């Protein structure tokens, strides 16, 4: 951990909100990304990321400085998102509900074409991740997007290393199957559109 | 065809395999379409994940967090205040009930019947009114003496000064309440 970060954490531990705001600035990207991959909706991810930092700030005294701060923070985010997904499963949510509508974050630097491709790519990622149970999803996100080791994932999700390996194993199988299902769906769509386009010419 | 160890090897990741397992897997993949599909699907999923990268939140995330933290602090302060008031009310209520039970017990041990208690209560109320009337007379005398000593315009000035002082005090209190509370190092 950097010296400046240690100093900010020490100040924040004494109640300095400005010091913790610097921590928020530094970790906003990984925390938001984790929440975004877990929940699939930018607005929900923003709310979850904000809540993660608030919980971290309030419980800063419980943080053990011998552990990685990033792992501790991601652990709070992952557990919050897992709880939220479990609660959401209990509540009937309409697909048309605006709060849960799929809206990827817009990058103004991208051209419209690139933006469309990126949006489709994000949609595919979301569909693939949605096929996984909440904890498996968290393990996959931490492994692929945050480059966490099995040990770090185990610490983050309060699991044993063997449980993490088994969850990732199961998740990879589910992802490969979901990918194949997606591919079949796309090829069927292309085939049907091809027939539709061919019809006027016949 | 036997897929089981090969599927497991594919899903575990090729980095976990020994060189001989690698060779066996490569040979199996050349002739097994199902395992080829699994390997391809997994490879494409992993490529997609790598390409999609991390996301930044909307600009102003830190400011929004600060506003949320402040809001959270206010809500917690209100809760703490409500708890304190609630606990205080419970303590007062308990004290009143305890005192009533204690005094009631004492009272009934002195008197033989309800009639005696009511008669004493009526007598005490009349005595209280009488004492208040006497005090009113006493204050009227003091007021007349003071009125003779200090002219009316000075009284007006005195009350005006007191009023202004009270206003200033209330204003200062309001200012103190609005000041942000921080626990700094």
Boltz contact constraints between the chains, C-beta under 6 A:
constraints:
  - contact:
      token1: [A, 14]
      token2: [B, 185]
      max_distance: 6.0
  - contact:
      token1: [A, 15]
      token2: [B, 183]
      max_distance: 6.0
  - contact:
      token1: [A, 21]
      token2: [B, 62]
      max_distance: 6.0
  - contact:
      token1: [A, 21]
      token2: [B, 66]
      max_distance: 6.0
  - contact:
      token1: [A, 24]
      token2: [B, 62]
      max_distance: 6.0
  - contact:
      token1: [A, 24]
      token2: [B, 65]
      max_distance: 6.0
  - contact:
      token1: [A, 25]
      token2: [B, 62]
      max_distance: 6.0
  - contact:
      token1: [A, 28]
      token2: [B, 57]
      max_distance: 6.0
  - contact:
      token1: [A, 28]
      token2: [B, 61]
      max_distance: 6.0
  - contact:
      token1: [A, 29]
      token2: [B, 54]
      max_distance: 6.0
  - contact:
      token1: [A, 29]
      token2: [B, 56]
      max_distance: 6.0
  - contact:
      token1: [A, 32]
      token2: [B, 57]
      max_distance: 6.0
  - contact:
      token1: [A, 33]
      token2: [B, 54]
      max_distance: 6.0
  - contact:
      token1: [A, 33]
      token2: [B, 55]
      max_distance: 6.0
  - contact:
      token1: [A, 36]
      token2: [B, 55]
      max_distance: 6.0
  - contact:
      token1: [A, 46]
      token2: [B, 57]
      max_distance: 6.0
  - contact:
      token1: [A, 50]
      token2: [B, 65]
      max_distance: 6.0
  - contact:
      token1: [A, 50]
      token2: [B, 68]
      max_distance: 6.0
  - contact:
      token1: [A, 53]
      token2: [B, 65]
      max_distance: 6.0
  - contact:
      token1: [A, 54]
      token2: [B, 72]
      max_distance: 6.0
  - contact:
      token1: [A, 105]
      token2: [B, 55]
      max_distance: 6.0
  - contact:
      token1: [A, 121]
      token2: [B, 52]
      max_distance: 6.0
  - contact:
      token1: [A, 125]
      token2: [B, 52]
      max_distance: 6.0
  - contact:
      token1: [A, 144]
      token2: [B, 49]
      max_distance: 6.0
  - contact:
      token1: [A, 169]
      token2: [B, 11]
      max_distance: 6.0
  - contact:
      token1: [A, 172]
      token2: [B, 11]
      max_distance: 6.0
  - contact:
      token1: [A, 172]
      token2: [B, 42]
      max_distance: 6.0
  - contact:
      token1: [A, 173]
      token2: [B, 11]
      max_distance: 6.0
  - contact:
      token1: [A, 175]
      token2: [B, 45]
      max_distance: 6.0
  - contact:
      token1: [A, 176]
      token2: [B, 38]
      max_distance: 6.0
  - contact:
      token1: [A, 176]
      token2: [B, 41]
      max_distance: 6.0
  - contact:
      token1: [A, 176]
      token2: [B, 42]
      max_distance: 6.0
  - contact:
      token1: [A, 179]
      token2: [B, 41]
      max_distance: 6.0
  - contact:
      token1: [A, 179]
      token2: [B, 45]
      max_distance: 6.0
  - contact:
      token1: [A, 180]
      token2: [B, 41]
      max_distance: 6.0
